[in-house]
């Protein structure tokens, strides 16, 4: 598998945000455990901290679910 970059996660988050109409953001804090997905300007955690691949999988799943 290829390495997941921060740019790739941010672009995927933007696609999910436009598909769902939610203010979805991703942020990284390695000292707290990695990437997390939030809504409402960071006040609500949707997916807790994990690896970049976990974050990409979560966002990809949300994007896939919006197509149904």
Residue, then its C-alpha position, 0 to 999 in steps of 0.5 A: x500500500x502507498x503512504x497516506x499523506x496529509x494532503x490526501x486526507x484533507x482533500x478526502x475530508x473536503x469531498x466528504x464535507x461537500x457530499x454530506x453537508x457537514x463541516x468535516x475536518x481532519x487534524x493530526x496530533x502525533x503526541x495524542x495518537x494521530x489523526x482524528x475526524x471532527x465536525x462543528x469546528x472541532x467540537x464534536x469528534x466523529x472518529x477518534x485518533x488513529x493512523x492515517x490509513x484508519x482515517x482514510x478508511x473511515x472517510x472513504x466509508x462515509x463517502x461510499x455510504x453517501x452514494x446510496 
